[in-house]
């Protein structure tokens, strides 16, 4: 980072300890992520039963792995369908494991998370169709894990938030599965890369415009990115009809190139008559919540209460 940003003091102090993120070599970035995770303590799985299952994938595609978290203490017959982030190009079930354990305990909900195929090996629509297949399985089999199929929320961060937004559009247009609530944390929504924050933040921590270019080139193709033919299911910021979507929570970080597209999407949902809650966290950057000791990060994490409200518990 070469530019000085007015970061929260606690975040700024801890920033030098964050591992670098480099998407210049995607294969190497995946290896580096796994190696960093291997050096961390194992997350606390107490109070949650964890299992895995493989379900049928989209037509002609491989089966889709899911991981299921059932908390010992349930707040009601509710579920959360989680989609991990990673710029469409990195990430897996283990990367979101600790977070999903916390969601299961804090929300008191059954959590199902999906191991969708990654770009560029599998570009759009493959990853989104994997997510749709997993959600469809969850809704069809919800009763088996004590969940009301009408009380499932979708939850995603970064690219996972963008996939969730696309999932909500797809489920509406395909006539289901029903989605009760959408939790879109720092969502990646717009391949056009034209917002003021996307143009300005070329060297912000963790995520910046050069990473966004790699991400969208991988997901929709370098020749298609920014052009007229990108589907709103891939880039939900392009959607012209948001009516009838589930109520939403949207969060954005102050020094994140994704900030303005998240704000614009929340305002567009509101204009379409969709109940929406929007939070902009001052002094933050994309992924700053990993600095868990900072007070602003704790405020951000406490926003999971929105899932409880959205699910009616």
C-alpha positions in Angstrom: 0.0 0.0 0.0 1.6 3.3 -1.1 -1.2 5.7 -0.4 -2.1 6.9 3.1 -5.7 6.2 4.1 -7.5 7.3 7.2 -7.8 3.8 8.6 -9.2 3.1 12.0 -6.2 3.4 14.4 -6.5 -0.2 15.7 -6.7 -1.5 12.1 -3.7 0.6 11.0 -1.6 -0.7 13.8 -2.3 -4.3 13.0 -2.2 -4.0 9.2 1.6 -4.8 8.8 1.0 -8.2 10.3 -1.6 -9.2 7.7 -0.3 -11.7 5.1 0.0 -10.2 1.6 -2.6 -11.2 -1.0 -1.4 -11.7 -4.6 -3.7 -12.8 -7.4 -1.0 -12.5 -10.0 -0.6 -16.2 -9.9 -4.0 -17.8 -8.9 -2.6 -21.3 -8.3 0.1 -19.9 -6.0 -2.5 -17.8 -4.2 -4.6 -20.9 -3.5 -1.5 -22.7 -2.1 -0.6 -19.7 0.0 -4.1 -19.5 1.5 -4.0 -23.2 2.5 -0.6 -22.9 4.0 -1.6 -19.8 6.0 -4.6 -21.6 7.3 -2.6 -24.7 8.2 -0.6 -22.6 10.6 -3.6 -21.4 12.5 -5.2 -23.1 15.6 -8.1 -25.4 14.8 -11.4 -23.6 15.3 -13.6 -24.5 18.2 -16.3 -27.0 17.1 -18.0 -27.3 20.4 -21.8 -27.1 20.4 -22.0 -27.9 16.7 -22.2 -31.2 14.8 -20.5 -31.0 11.4 -21.0 -33.3 8.5 -20.4 -33.4 4.8 -22.5 -34.5 1.8 -22.2 -34.5 -2.0 -25.4 -33.6 -3.9 -26.2 -33.6 -7.6 -24.7 -30.8 -9.5 -26.1 -28.8 -12.4 -27.0 -30.8 -15.5 -23.9 -32.4 -16.9 -21.7 -31.0 -14.2 -19.9 -32.7 -11.3 -21.7 -33.3 -8.0 -21.5 -30.4 -5.5 -19.9 -30.9 -2.0 -21.8 -29.3 0.9 -20.8 -29.0 4.6 -23.6 -29.0 7.2 -23.5 -27.4 10.7 -26.2 -28.3 13.2 -26.0 -26.4 16.5 -26.9 -28.1 19.7 -29.0 -25.1 20.7 -31.4 -24.0 18.0 -33.2 -20.7 18.0 -36.0 -22.1 15.7 -36.5 -24.2 12.5 -34.2 -21.8 10.6 -31.3 -22.2 8.2 -28.5 -20.2 6.7 -27.0 -21.1 3.3 -23.4 -19.8 3.1 -21.4 -19.0 0.0 -17.7 -18.3 0.7 -15.7 -15.4 -0.8 -12.4 -15.3 -2.6 -12.8 -13.2 -5.7 -14.4 -16.2 -7.6 -10.9 -17.7 -7.8 -9.8 -18.8 -4.4 -11.5 -20.2 -1.3 -13.0 -23.5 -0.1 -15.1 -25.1 2.7 -12.2 -24.9 5.2 -11.6 -21.2 4.6 -15.1 -20.4 5.9 -15.2 -23.2 8.5 -14.6 -21.0 11.6 -17.1 -18.4 10.5 -19.8 -21.0 9.9 -19.3 -22.6 13.3 -19.8 -19.1 14.8 -22.9 -18.5 12.7 -24.4 -21.8 13.7 -23.8 -21.0 17.4 -24.6 -17.3 17.4 -27.7 -17.5 15.2 -28.9 -20.9 16.4 -29.4 -22.0 12.8 -28.5 -24.9 10.7 -25.8 -23.7 8.3 -25.1 -25.3 4.9 -22.1 -24.1 2.9 -21.2 -25.0 -0.7 -17.9 -25.9 -2.3 -18.6 -24.4 -5.7 -16.2 -24.7 -8.6 -13.8 -21.8 -9.0 -12.8 -19.6 -11.9 -11.0 -19.4 -14.3 -11.2 -23.2 -14.7 -15.0 -22.9 -14.3 -16.2 -19.4 -15.3 -19.8 -18.1 -15.0 -22.3 -19.6 -14.9 -20.7 -22.8 -13.4 -20.0 -21.4 -9.9 -23.5 -19.8 -9.6 -25.2 -23.0 -10.9 -23.3 -25.0 -8.3 -24.6 -22.6 -5.6 -28.1 -22.9 -6.9 -27.9 -26.7 -6.9 -26.8 -26.7 -3.3 -29.5 -24.3 -2.2 -32.1 -26.4 -4.1 -30.9 -29.5 -2.2 -31.1 -27.6 1.2 -34.6 -26.4 0.5 -35.8 -29.8 -0.7 -34.3 -31.6 2.3 -34.7 -28.9 5.0 -37.1 -31.0 7.1 -34.5 -33.7 7.5 -32.4 -31.3 9.5 -35.3 -29.6 11.3 -35.5 -26.5 9.1 -38.6 -24.8 7.6 -37.8 -24.5 3.9 -39.5 -21.1 4.0 -37.0 -19.8 6.6 -33.7 -20.1 4.9 -31.4 -17.1 4.6 -28.5 -16.8 2.2 -25.2 -15.4 3.5 -22.0 -14.4 1.6 -19.0 -12.1 1.8 -17.2 -10.4 -1.0 -17.5 -12.7 -4.1 -19.8 -14.8 -1.9 -22.0 -11.8 -1.4 -22.1 -11.3 -5.2 -22.9 -14.9 -5.8 -25.7 -14.7 -3.2 -27.1 -11.6 -4.9 -27.1 -13.5 -8.2 -28.6 -16.5 -6.4 -31.5 -14.4 -5.2 -32.2 -13.1 -8.7 -32.0 -16.6 -10.1 -34.3 -18.1 -7.5 -36.9 -15.4 -8.0 -36.8 -15.8 -11.8 -36.9 -19.7 -11.6 -39.7 -19.7 -9.1 -37.7 -20.9 -6.1 -36.3 -22.1 -3.9 -37.7 -19.5 -1.4 -35.2 -17.3 0.2 -36.3 -15.5 3.4 -33.4 -13.0 3.7 -30.1 -12.1 2.0 -27.0 -11.1 3.9 -24.6 -9.5 1.5 -21.3 -8.5 3.2 -19.0 -6.3 1.1 -20.5 -7.9 -2.0 -18.7 -8.0 -5.4 -21.4 -7.0 -7.8 -20.2 -5.0 -10.8 -17.8 -6.1 -13.6 -17.8 -2.7 -15.2 -15.3 -1.3 -12.5 -16.5 2.3 -13.1 -17.6 3.5 -9.6 -15.6 6.2 -7.9 -14.3 3.9 -5.2 -13.2 1.3 -7.8 -11.4 3.8 -9.8 -9.7 5.4 -6.8 -8.6 2.4 -4.7 -5.8 0.9 -6.7 -3.6 0.0 -3.7 -5.9 -0.5 -0.7 -5.1 -3.4 1.7 -6.3 -6.9 0.8 -8.5 -5.9 -2.2 -8.0 -3.2 -4.8 -8.7 -2.5 -8.5 -6.0 -4.7 -9.9 -7.4 -7.7 -8.0 -10.9 -6.8 -9.2 -9.7 -6.9 -12.8 -8.2 -10.4 -12.3 -11.3 -11.6 -10.5 -13.8 -10.5 -13.2 -11.6 -11.5 -16.1 -11.5 -15.0 -14.5 -15.2 -15.1 -13.8 -16.8 -13.7 -17.0 -13.8 -13.5 -19.3 -11.5 -10.7 -20.2 -13.2 -10.1 -23.5 -16.6 -9.9 -22.0 -15.9 -7.9 -18.8 -17.4 -4.5 -18.9 -19.2 -5.2 -22.2 -22.9 -5.4 -23.0 -23.4 -9.1 -22.8 -22.5 -9.8 -19.1 -25.5 -11.4 -17.3 -27.0 -9.7 -14.3 -26.9 -13.1 -12.6 -23.1 -12.8 -12.9 -23.0 -9.1 -12.1 -26.1 -8.2 -10.1 -25.4 -4.5 -10.3 -26.5 -4.8 -13.9 -30.0 -6.0 -13.0 -32.7 -3.6 -14.0 -35.6 -5.3 -12.1 -35.0 -5.9 -8.4 -38.6 -6.1 -7.4 -39.7 -9.2 -5.4 -36.3 -10.0 -4.0 -35.9 -11.0 -0.4 -35.2 -8.4 2.3 -31.5 -7.6 2.5 -28.6 -6.5 4.7 -25.7 -5.0 2.9 -22.4 -3.9 4.4 -19.6 -1.9 2.9 -16.1 -0.8 4.1 -14.9 2.7 3.8 -11.6 2.1 1.9 -12.8 -0.8 -0.3 -13.1 -0.5 -4.1 -16.3 -2.5 -3.7 -17.8 0.2 -1.5 -19.8 2.2 -4.0 -21.3 -0.7 -5.9 -22.6 -2.1 -2.6 -24.1 1.2 -1.7 -25.7 1.6 -5.1 -27.1 -1.9 -5.0 -28.7 -1.3 -1.5 -30.2 1.9 -2.8 -31.5 0.1 -5.9 -33.1 -2.5 -3.7 -34.8 0.2 -1.6 -36.1 1.9 -4.7 -37.5 -1.4 -5.9 -39.5 -1.8 -2.7 -37.2 -4.3 -1.1 -36.6 -3.8 2.7 -32.8 -3.2 3.1 -30.4 -2.3 5.8 -27.1 -0.7 4.8 -24.0 -0.3 7.0 -20.9 1.6 6.0 -18.1 0.9 8.5 -15.7 3.9 8.9 -11.9 3.5 8.7 -12.2 -0.1 7.4 -10.9 -1.9 4.4 -11.9 -5.1 2.6 -11.3 -8.0 5.0 -10.4 -5.8 7.9 -12.7 -7.9 10.1 -9.9 -10.5 10.2 -8.3 -8.1 12.7 -10.6 -9.4 15.3 -9.3 -7.4 18.3 -10.3 -4.1 16.8 -13.5 -2.6 18.2 -14.7 -1.7 14.7 -14.3 -5.4 13.6 -16.2 -6.5 16.7 -19.0 -4.1 15.7 -19.0 -5.6 12.2 -19.2 -9.2 13.5 -22.0 -8.3 15.8 -24.1 -7.5 12.7 -24.8 -11.2 12.4 -27.9 -10.3 14.5 -29.4 -9.2 11.2 -29.6 -12.9 10.3 -31.7 -13.5 13.4 -34.0 -10.6 12.6 -34.2 -11.6 9.0 -35.2 -15.2 10.0 -37.7 -14.1 12.6 -35.9 -15.5 15.6 
